Amino acid sequence: MDIKENKNELIHIRIEPTIKDKSEDIFKKLGINMSYAVSLFLNQVILKNGFPFAVELPQKNESEIEALARIIESTGGNGEVNDRNQKIIHLYSVGDIDYETAVFAIKRSFVK
């Protein structure tokens, strides 16, 4: 893109006022305006030949405990959670371990 090009194309969008205001506050701290931020985004779309970030469907809304309970059930557990697995679930729910680690540890507890 030639910097000397005239900027004469106009984009009109509707957006929630709070999103606009919060975005403008951040852009102000970065020393740019909304127009420049949109131009940056569009240039990244061109460079990446798509969105410059992952666009994904949201994960099924399932509580952490429900997700781990489903894993425990799938391993052939009897539906009761022993003390060791309760500790693993607690560590996961407070963010001390990630989901994969919790699942691995719980599945391992069922291996004989």
Secondary structure by P-SEA (a helix, b strand, c coil): ccccccccbbbbbbccaaaaaaaaaaaaaacccaaaaaaaaaaaaaaaccccbbbbcccccccaaaaaaaaaaaacccccccaaaaaaaaaaaaccccaaaaaaaaaaaacc
